[in-house]
Amino acid sequence: MDQGDDILPKWSRRFLKAICPAYLLEEIEGDLLQKYKFDISDYGEGRARKKLVWNILSFFHPVILLRNKFSLRLNQTIMLKNYLITALRVSKRQKVYSFINVIGLSVGLSSALLIAIYIADEMSYDRHIDDAERIYRVGINETFKGDEILYSDTPAPLADAMRREMSNVEDVVRVMVHENPVRRDDRAFTVKRFMTTDANFFTFFGYNLIEGNTKEALKGPDKIVLTVSAAKKYFDYDGKSGESPIGKQLLVGRQAKPVEVTGIIKDPPQNTHMKFDMVLSLETTSYSKNECWPCYGVKTYFKTITQSGTADVETKLEEFAQKRIIPAIEKDLDISHERFVKSGDIVKFFIDPMLSIHLESNIDSEFEPNGDIRYVYILGAIGIFLVLVACINFMNLATARAINRGKEVGVRKTMGATRTSLVPQFMTESFLHVGTSGALALVLAAVALAPFNDLSGKQLSLESLMDPTLIGYVLLGLIVVGLLAGAYPAFYLTSFNPVAVLKTGKLQGQTKSYFRSSLVVLQFTISIVMIIGTMIVYKQV
C-alpha cells in the first residue's frame, strides 16, 4: 500500500480507520485505489480525484458505523466468554489448588467482614438521633489533692441556668438512669434501665410515641412512658390492635408510688449509649427542684442553635464553676478561696459531643460500659492484615504453580498471543476465585454471626450483612482484593520468554524472586504477631 499512501489523502486513512472495521481497512483502501485508477482513465485526473473524495465520504454510513460498533462489542463479548470458560476449565482441572485458594480467601474475607460489621455498629452509635451533631453532654472535672475524677453527672440547677444565660443554647434536658422496682398486681420486676427525665426528653432527641402525646406525655408529676417490651411484660400489650395500657397505673419505687401510663414508645435501638425501658417524669421526684450546685445527680444534655462551635458555652460554664460551685464547696469545707486556690484543687465543667460519647468517653457513672476507639483502630488493622495475608497466600500459590503453566504461556505466545491478551485471562481466573470466595465468605459470616455476638456482646443480625452500604463496600473490597491478588501472578506468568520456556522447560527468575520471598516473610511476620497478640489478650481476659 505504499503507492496508495502517496495517492490517497492523508486524512482519508485516519477517517476510514475511525469508522470502518479494522479487519476490512486494507481491503477498502485497495478498492478505493483501484476505483481511482479506473476513474482516471475514464474521466481524467481532476474529476477522478473529486469522485475519490466522494467515495471516501460515502463510507460515513449508519450501516458501516453500526457494523463496526456491533463487531467491537461482539468481539469483546466473545473474548470475555472465552476468558471465563478457560478460567472455569483451569479451576476444574486443578481442584486442590482452587479449593485451597478459595477457602483461604473466604476465611480471611469472612473474618474481615465480621470485623467490618462490628466497627460499623460501633461507629453508628447515636447517629439515628435528629441533630445529633449539635447535641453535647456536660461533665465535671474535679481534682482534689492530686486525684482527678471525671463525672458525667452534673448539678440539677445547671439546666435552668443554661437556658436563661446562654444565647447559643437551643434547649437543655436532664436525664437519670438507674435501677428501680416496678409492680403491677402480681407482676413485680426490678427495671435496670429506669429513666427519669424532663418533659422535653422526646422532642429533644427526636423520639415519637406510638401511643400518647409526645409533647405532653411527661408534663407534670406521676407520669410514665413505657417501651413496647415493658408494656408487653406488664400489660400483655400487643400493639394498637389490642388493649392499650394508656391511663392505667404502675407502682414505682420502694414506696410503691402510683404513676399513670401516658405513652408507649418503640424500644430504643441497640446502637445508642442511652437505653431505657421506662421513662418517668422528673417532676415526680423532689430532685427536679434541687438547687444544690455541688450535688451531682443528673446528666445534662444541651443542643446548640448553630454548629459554629461551643466556645461561648465553655466560657459560661467556667463562670458557673467559679461563681456557683467552688464558693459552695469552700463553704462546706469551711476554707477561704485563697486557700482553695493555693491547694491546687480544681473544679471545672467540660463538654463531650454526643456522637463521641460511646467510643471516646469512659468516665464515672456512664449509663453502661462504653466502647473504645482504640479497639476500633486495632480491629480495623486486624481486618486489613487478615485480608492482606489471604492475598499474599493467593499470590504465593499462583506463582508457585507457575511452573505448571509456563509451557502454556510459551505455546500461546508462540501462536501469536500478546502479553496484553494474556493478562486479562489470568486476571479473570483471579476474579473468579475472589468472587467465589466472596460469596462463600458471606455464608461463613452468616453462620458465625451468632457465636460472634456471644463473643462481642453485640446483637448484630443478618440484616447487618444486607445493608446496601456494606454490600457496596464488600463489592469494592472484592475488586481491590482481586486486583491485589491477581495482578502480580498475571504479570509474572506472562513475562516469560516463550523460546526459553519451550526450550528448557524452566521459567525465567524461577530460582530467585526477592519479591516472593519478601511476601512470605511478611505473611509469616503478620501471622506470628497476630498469634502472639491473641495469646496475650486471651491470658489477660
Beta strands, then each sheet from edge to edge (+ up, - down):
strand 1: 135-144
strand 2: 147-151
strand 3: 169-184
strand 4: 187-197
strand 5: 209-211
strand 6: 223-227
strand 7: 249-252
strand 8: 257-265
strand 9: 278-281
strand 10: 299-304
strand 11: 346-353
sheet 1: 2+ 1- 10+ 3- 4+ 9+ 6- 8- 5+
sheet 2: 2+ 1- 11+
sheet 3: 2+ 1- 10+ 3- 7+
end
